[in-house]
């Protein structure tokens, strides 16, 4: 699956042509981390794909990480499991934390 293929599937999810199921983990994380289904929708509407889709043999889908902003403006990562045919799933959602900068050793 290419980025273009993934973008097409995400557009179909946004249009409610393909249902997006939540894993049990995703349901817990939405609540625990202070998100709502509206935040998921906001990220699906406006996001950057972090990397090309990656095949998950365990789950038989393509893992895609989207970076966007939740409704409160927090930088957020939304992880999806996409399939060309069949159900797609929301794997998890989390705040994107700033990466600490490495100190250069002289």
Buried (B, 14 or more C-beta within 10 A) or exposed (E): BEEEEBBEBBEBBEEEEBEBEBBEEBEEBBEEBEBBEEBBEBBBEEBEBEEEBEEEEEEEBBBBBBBBBBEEEBEBBBBBBBBEEEEBBBBBBEEBEEEEEEEEEE
